[in-house]
Amino acid sequence: MKLASLNNGTRDGALVVVSRDLTRCSDVRHIAPTLQNALDEWPSAAPALEAVARGLESGSVPSVRFHERDALSPLPRAFHWADGSAYVNHVELVRRARNAEMPASFWHDPLMYQGGSDKFLAPRGPIPLGGDDWGLDFEGEVAVVVGDLRQGASKAEAAAAIRLVMLVNDVSLRGLIPGELAKGFGFYQSKPSSAFSPVAVTPSMLGDAWVDGKLHLPLCVDLNGQAFGRANAGVDMTFDFPSLIAHAAKTRPLGAGAIIGSGTVSNKLDGGPGKPVAEGGAGYSCIAELRMIETIDTGAAATPFLGLGDTVRIEMKDADGHSIFGAIEQEVEAA
């Protein structure tokens, strides 16, 4: 099934079930007023929501037109948001561009940071920019929402805890990152609010594309109407989602509604850095990666970070070309 939270003027929105083709939705607040409530009561709420989803497809339940512009992030706020870096190719390029060696541990011990989750951006809402020196960047990613999970959970337990899958624009402020990391205490100001896709879907809805805890489909990233990235989220993913979830739960339990991100989707090409889409490559899921390639190739980055008026669109389509999660489409505005 597909779930969304419509903007009704409250912090957490109104939960609806959305049709497979994203055209219709049905109010399910009689089952669970919010998505967080549904996740808290998943054993009883999920079957009832699935019944509505079947009725929505058959036309046997009341429905109204679904507009992606009316959707908040599926969880407009969450108790926990942790983002990994499953595509080690991305990390390798970052370090290579600044002539830094990559520790061998990065290949078997995931990187992860805990981001701000008290207020996510809406998928069609603006990205606020407070300064030209902030180095505003998008990061196209996949994320999962989990149910309650015990501390020290196994990969198998982590896999069983996955409730929903969605897309992410993990907004980053590249100009602020070096100064923060130099303090040795991690990200904070350089990782502002992220945005998630209008719709979250159960793994079963992804069919053959969901295999071994990975989503094997291209992530379509457009910048100002031009194809920027088409990297396949199932390729070059060093750590699958069960591994990332188990890593997050190593020293703490995860509560229902915790979100775990994949990190920037990144593909190699013939064992080396990828090429732009215009040159027949898979492109990139963030500007920083293209700037890394430019630095490696020419000694200097040429592509600017996001500025006022720039628009980024992040979407994923099934084998028939239909949007699965709806699209994150955001314009940069002055904060």
N, C-alpha and C positions, 0 to 999 in steps of 0.2 A: 504494500500500500504506500501511498504518498501522503505526507502530512505537511501542513503549513500553518503559520500563525498570522492571522490578518490583523492589521492595525485598527483597533477599536478604541484608541485613546487611552488604553491602560498600559502598564509597563510590560506585560507579558503577552499581550494580544489575545485573540480568540482562536482556539484550535479548530481547524477544518480538515476533512479528508478531501484530497484532490484526485480527480480522474487521471487515468494513465496518460491521456493526451494533454493534460494541463488546461483543459478548457472549462471544466465545471468543478464545483466544490460543494460539500455538504457540511453544515454546522453540526459539530458533535460535542458541544459544551454540556449536553446532558450526560455524556459519558465521562468527559474530562474537560474542565474549563480551559486548561492550558496544556501545552506539550509537556512541561515539567511535571504536571500532575499525572498525565498519562504514563510517563516514565516511572514515576514513583509507584504507580499501581499497575505496572505492565502486565503481570500475569492475568489480571481480570480485565484491564482496559484493552489490551491488544486484540483479543478475540472479538470484542464488541466493535472496535474500530475496523477490523477486517471485514466484519459483516456489513458495515456501512459502505466500505470500499467496493464490495461485490454488488451491493444494491445500487451504488452510483454508476457502475458500468452497465448494469441491466436496466437502469432507469426507474427502479422501484423505490427510490428514496428521494425526498425533496432536494433540489440543488439550485444553485445560482451560477452565473458566469464567474469564472476565476480570472482575476487580473493580477499578474505578477507584481505590478506597481503597488498593489495594496498590501503586499506581504512584508512583514518584518523578517529578520533572520529567524529561522525555525525556533530557535531558543533565543529570544531577544536579550536574555541575560542568562548566565549559567554559573553554577557553583564552582566549576573547574574547567579550565581551558589550557591544555598543554600541547605544544607543537613540537613535533620531532623534526629530524632531518634525514628522512629515509633514503633520499637520492644522493648517495655519497659523491656522485659525479659533480653535483652542484657545489658541495663543500670543497671538493678537490680543486675546482676551478677558482673558487674564491681565494683559496690559499696560494694557488699557483700564480694568480695575478699579482699578488704582493710578495712573491718569492719566498713563501713560507712552506716548510715541509709539513705534510699531513701525517699525524701520528697513526701508527698501524692500528691502534685501538678503535679508530673511527669506523673500521670495517666490521667490528663485532660488538661494539658497545654504542648504542644510539645516542646522538646528541638530542637534547630536549630542553625547552624552556617553558616556564609557566607564564602565560600572558594574562592581560586584564580581561575579565569576563563579566564585569558588572553592567556593561552597556555596549552591545554590539551595534555596528552600523546596519541600516536596512540595505537589502541587496540592490535597490534602486535609489538609495539615498546618496548624497554627495560625500566625497572624501575631503575633510577639512585640511587646508594647508596654512600653516602659521608663519612660515618663513622660507625664502628662496634657498637658504642654506641648509634646510632640513633634508634635502635629497629624497623627496617622496617617491616611493616605489610600490608597485603591486607585487603580489606573489600568488600565483595560481596554484591551488592545492586541493587535495581531497581530505575529508575528515570523517570520523565516525563518532557516533554517540553511544555510550555504553550504559548498561544497567549496573546495579550494585555489584561490586567485585571486592573480594577479600584481599587483604594485604598478602603479598607473596603468591598471587595466583599464577597458575601455569599458563602456557600458551593456549592449551586446549580450553581452559576456563575463560581466558581472555577472548578467544574466538566466539565462544558461546554467549558472551556478554554483549556482543555487538548488536545494537538495536536498529540504528539508522545510519545512513550514509548521506553526505552532502558535500558541496563544493565550498571553497573558502577563497576570499581575497585577504591574505594576511598582510595588511598594510605595514610597510616598514619605512623608517626614516633613516636612510643610509648615511646622511651627513652627521647624525647624532650617534651612530653605532660605535665608531672607533673610540670616541671619548669615554663612552660608558664601559666598553669592554676593557679599556686601559685601567679602569678602577678595580678590575678583578671581581666584580660583583654581579655581572650579567646585565641583561636588557631591562629597561623600564620605560624611560621616555621615548626611546627609539622604536618601541613596539606599541603604537596606539591601538584604538579599537579596530577590530577586523569586521568583515561582512561575510555572511554565509548565503548560499543559494536560496531562492524563494521557497524551495521544496526540499524536504528530507525524505528519503525513501528507504524501505526495508531492503536488506540484501537480496531477499528472494525476488524482488522486482527487477534485479539487474541480470537475472538469468545466467547465461554462460560467460558474461563479462566479469562476474565476481568469482574468482578462482583463487584458492589458497590465501585468502585474506588480502587480495589485491584487486583493484578495479582495472581491467584490461581494455581501456578505451582512450582515445586521444582527448586531451584537455584543450579545448579551443579558446585561445586567448587573443583578443583583438585590441589594438591600440589605435584610437581615432579612426575606426572603421577599416583598418588594414590588418591582415593576418599577421600576428606576431609570434604565436606559439601553437604547435600542434603535437606536443610531446605526449606519448602514450603513458598513462599513469601506471600501467602494469609492467613496463619495461624499465630496466635499470633501477628497480626499487630494491635496495639492499635489505631493508627491514620491512617485513609485511606488517599489517595492522596488529595481528595478535602479538607479535614481538614488541611493537611500540607500546601496546596497552600493558603487557606484562612488565615492561621496563618501568612504566609510570607507576605501577602498583607494587613495585619491589619493596618500598619502605612505608607504604600507606595504603589504606583501602580507597577505592574510588566509589563515589556515590552516584546513584542513578542520575543521568543527565550530564555526566562528565564528557567533555569533548576532547578527542585526541586527533591532532592533525598530522599529515604525512610530511610536511615540509614542501618546499618548491619542487614541483614535478620537473624532472630533468632527464633528457636522453643523451647518450653518446652517439657518435657517428663513426663507424669503422674504428672503434676503440679510442677515438679522440673527441675533442669538443664538437658540439653540434653546429650546424649551419643555419642561417636564416631561412624562413619559409620561402622567401622569394628566390632562394638559390637551391631549392629542392630539399632543404633540411626540415627537421622537426621544429626548428625555432626554439623559443625560450619562453619560460613562464614568469619571468621577471626581467626588468631592465638591467639590473646589476649583472646578470649572467652575460647578456650581450656586451656590456661594457668590459667584462672580464675578457671575453674573446677578442674584442678590439684592442685591449691592452696587451694581450699575449701576442697578437698578430702585428700590431703597429707601434706598440710602446705607449699608447695613450688612448683613453676612452673618448669616443666622439658623440655617442648618443646621450642626450640630456635626460635627467630624471623628469618626473611628471611636473607640469606647471598648470596654472589656472586655465580652465577650459578643456584640458585633456580628458578623454573618456576611455575607460577600460571596460571590456566586456569579457566575462569568463563563463563558459558554457560547456556542456558535454552532451553529445548526441549518440543515440543507439545505432545499431547497424543499418537501420532504415532511414537514418537522418533526422529522427525526431528528438527534440530536447527532452532530457530525462529529469533534470532538476530545475528547469527554468534557468534564466540567465542573471548573473550578477552584472549590472551595468551601472557604472558610477562615474560621475563627472567631478573633477577637482574644483573646489570652490574655496574662497578665502575663509579662514576660520573666523 
